[in-house]
Amino acid sequence: PVSVEEILIAELALVSGVNFDVMCFHSFKPVLALTEDIGTYLKSEKGRNTISGSRIVTGGDLRPRYEAAKQLVDDVCVSDIPLLYSPGKIGLAALIVANDNIQTKAKAKGNNDFPTIDFYGYLSHRFESSHSKEDCEKIKHQISELALMIGEIKDGKHGCGNHAIDMATLKNINKKLKKCRLWGRKEKSKSKKKK
């Protein structure tokens, strides 16, 4: 095994090699930025058309969606999804899943006055001037696939370590990793001197 001192020396060399310029792009910032942008967008004429419901969406309506999306991003961070999609797409898909979950809960409680936000409509209207229609459709398709994946995280899919951990599979993986470590290590042979 590698000692902690050796790891620290290697980490220091790596970080100094990149001139201590370490930046992490995370999905929490896009969730916040998108929530603020959607709040502003929904006040415009086009934005009002993407809402179904009898009342206007306020910041208080966006707050539960934001909080639920943050919780989803927490789960996404310990899954394989960040390796497959960009933080911005993950943030938007988390907002979509959070919105759908909140809508389902509101309808189950009989609250039909709760406003529904069409995030795909937001995506189309917001970026139609800067992107082609084909690009918008391609992004919508990717976001809908990602939203389905995020919805499946609670079932323990996509490598999420927060839900439904199968201990038998985890033990099997650990055994395989131990074999890999042993395979790469060279044992020192103890040779006996003949007298």
Buried (B, 14 or more C-beta within 10 A) or exposed (E): EEEEEEEEEEEEEEEEEEEEEEEEEBBBEBBBEBBEEBBEBBEEEBBEEBBEEEEEBEEEBBEBBBBBBBEBBEBBBBBEBBEEBBBBBBBBBBBBBBBBBBBEEBEEEEEEEBBBBBBBBBBBBBEEEEBEEEEBEEBBEBBEBBBEBBBBBEEBBBEBEBBEEEEEEEEEEEEEEEEEEEEEEEEEEEEEEEE
